């Protein structure tokens, strides 16, 4: 490339918050759900108990992907979002603020990695009566 000789319409991602990723095959992504990257395939997938996922953020709009991976994209947002708390030994408390939360499913996070069966969702930033605030 050469240096500019006129104005350029440079695209911006506002506060580096809005993204999209090609979707894994045959998945249903609900708006508001936890979106994860399947590190084995490079495609977006709903949050789940698995060891090959990495939490990305919150799904912006519902999408159902066809049988061919990468055919549609899933829009998602980075930020701080409230999700459901796990229970029993995996219940997240205020003492866990600042530590990693782990995905149980596309709307629930837990305190532990479930004996190495769960992937990280994000960082616990707050806990209240309605759930856990996770930063992606």
N, C-alpha and C positions, 0 to 999 in steps of 0.2 A: 504494500500500500504506500501511497505517497501522502504528504501532508495536505490538509484541507486548503481549498482555495475559495470556499464559500460556506455558508451556514450548513449545518448538518442536523437533521431531525433524529437525535439520539434518544432511543427508547429508555424508559425508566421503570424500575420496579419500586413502587412506593414503599419506602422503609424496608426494602428487601423482604416483603411480606407475602406477596402473591406469586404462586408458582403453578406449574402443571407438570405431570409426569405420565408417560405411557402406562396404561393399565394392564395388569396381568389378565390372562384369559378367563372368561366365564366367572366374573366377580360382580357383586352388587356393592356399590359404594353409596352409603346414605349420607346426606348432608349432615354435617356436625360430627361424623364418625372420626375416629383416629385413623389416619392414613400412614402406612408404613412402606418403606422400600424393602423389597425382597432382595437381599444382597446376593442371592444365588442366581437371580435372573435379571436384575436391574429394573424390574417393573414395579409399579405401585400396587399395593394390595391392602385390604382392610386389616386393621390391627387384629392380632390373634396370638394365641399361645404357640410360639415357634421360636427356634433359635437363630434363624437367618434373617430376621427383620430389624429394621432401624426406624424408629418413630420419626415422621416428617412433619406432621401437623394435622390440621382439621380440614376435612373434605368440605369444599365450598358448595358444590351442587351435586345432587344425586346423579349417578351414572351406572349403567349396567353394561359391562364389557362383553363383546361377542367371543366366540371360541378362539379367535386368533389374537394372540397377545400383541399389544402395541397399536391396535386398530383405533382405539379412542384414548384420549387423555383424561386424567382426573385433575381437576383444579383443586388446589389446597392453599391454606394460609399457615404461616408461621405465627406464633404469638403465645399468649397465655390463656388457656382454656380450661374450664371445669369439666371433669369426668367423674364417673361413679367410682366409689371406693370399694376395694375388695373387702373381705371379711375375715374373722378369726385371726390366725397368726399373720395373715397378710394384710390386715387392716392398717392403713397409713394414718399416722397421728401427727400432731404438730411437731413432735420430736424428730420427725423425718424430713422436715423442711430443709431444702438444700441438697438432698440426696436424690438418687435415681429412682424413678417409678418404672415398673415393668408392665407390659401389655398382657392382659388376660384375654380380652376380646376387643372389638372396635369401639367400646364405650366404657371399659372398666380397667383400672390400673391397680397394681398390687405393690406391696412393700419389698418383696423378694423376687428373685429370678426363678422361683419354684423349682429348686434343685437343678438349675441350669436347663430349664425347659422354656423359659420366657426371655424375650428380648427387651431391651430398654425402650421406653416410650419417650421420656424426657426428664426434666428436673422438677421436683416437687417445690412449688413456690408458696403454697398456702393450703390449708385444710379447713373446711367449715362443715356445718351440719349437712350440706347438700352434696359435698364431694371434695375432690382434690383438684387444685389448680396446678396444671402441668404446663411448663414452658417448653416449647419446641423451637 
